[in-house]
Amino acid sequence: MPRALSITTHNASLGEAPLTPEWHSRTVASETAAHKMSFTAVPTASNSYQLNDSNEVQPLHSLPPPFTTTSSPGQTSSTKLIRQGAEALLYYTHFLSPSLPCALKYRPPKSYRHPILDKRLTRARILAEARVLVRCKREGVSVPAVLGAGWEEGWIAIEWVNGSTVRDAIFGRKTWRQENQASYEGGEKDLVGLMHKIGCAVGKLHQVGVIHGDLTTSNLMLRPTVSGAEGGEEPSATSAATPFDGTITLIDFGLAAQSSQEEDRAVDLYVLERAFGSTHPEVEHLFPEVLKAYGESYKGAKVVLRKLEDVRMRGRKKSMIG
C-alpha cells in the first residue's frame, strides 16, 4: 500500500478527548516526527501516480479491461494520461485495434461516496453523455463519435479528434502571423471567420435540443479538413494552412443535457461569452460575430438572445454584490 501521512480527528461526543489547540499541536508534531523518515512525496504534473512500497512509480488508478496503463516487457504502453479533472481522467489510447485511436474518459470510483450511490451516479452520467453524443452525431452536429462504453466500469471511449483547441489557436495566432507576415495580410478577417464558425456550431447544437453546459474555447476543437473529396470535405490529420482553418468540433459533454428551455440556451451562450472575456480579452470585442452567426443558424435565436440580456443583468448584479 502507498505510504501517506494522515491526521485523525477526535470526536468529543463519543467520549474522546476534545481537540484543543494545545493537544492538536502536540499531536501534529509527534505524527510528523514519526512519519518524517518513512513518508516520501513525489510531485507530479497530473497527481495520478504514486510510490509503492518498493519506491516504484505506479498509476493511482487502474483502468478497467480491455484498457491498461501497463506495458509488456520490451513494449511501450499506448495509453497516455492527457488530463485529470475533478470527476474523470482523460487518456489517449486505442480501441479494439491499434489503428483506431480514441479518447478514453474514465470515472474512477470515489471513496468518499457510498459505493451504491457512486455506481448509480457514474452509470447515469456516462449514459447521459453517450446519449447526447449519439443524438448530436445523428443530427449532423460535429462531435466525436461514440466507440464504446462500459457504464458499470465507468468508462466511455470516443473518437480521437485531430487538430488544436480554439484556445491554443487564438494564443498561437500572433506567432503564426509573425512567421507568415509576407504571405498574409488579412487583418481580423481570420478571427471574424472563426467567430462565425463558432456561432454556427453552437446554433446547430441548440437546434437539436442539446445544451453543452461547459462552452469554453478549450472545449472547441479545430479539426483540419481537406477539400476535393467526394461530398465536400473530410477530416484530416495534417496541419491546417492557417491557425483557424478547419471545422469546429465540440468536445467534453460531461455536463451536457437535453433541454428545450430558452433560458438554458442563453446560459450556454453566457458561459461562452465569459470564457472569451476571461481567457481572450483581446478578441472579446468580436463576440457579437458569434451571436450573429448563432442567429443565422438557429431558428429560435431571437428569444434566446433576449434571454441572454436577462442572464447578463443577473451576472452583473451578482458581480457587484459579490
Buried (B, 14 or more C-beta within 10 A) or exposed (E): EEBEEEEEEEEEEEEEEEEEEEEEEEBEEEBEEEBEEEEEEEEEEEEBBBBEEEEEEEBBBEBBEEBBBEEEEEEEEBBEBEBBEEBBBBBBBBBEEEEEBBBBBBBBEBEEEEEEEBBEBBBEBBEBBBBBBEBBBEBEBBBBBBBBBBBEBBBBBBBBBBBBBBBBBBBEBEEBBEEEEEEBEEEEEBBBBBBBBBBBBBBBBBBBBBBBBBBBBBBBBBBBBEEEEEEEBEBBEEEBEBBBBBBBBBBBBBBBBEBEEBBBBBBBBBBBBBBBEEBBEEBBEBBEBBBBBBBEBBEBBEBBBEBBEEBBEEBEEEEEEE
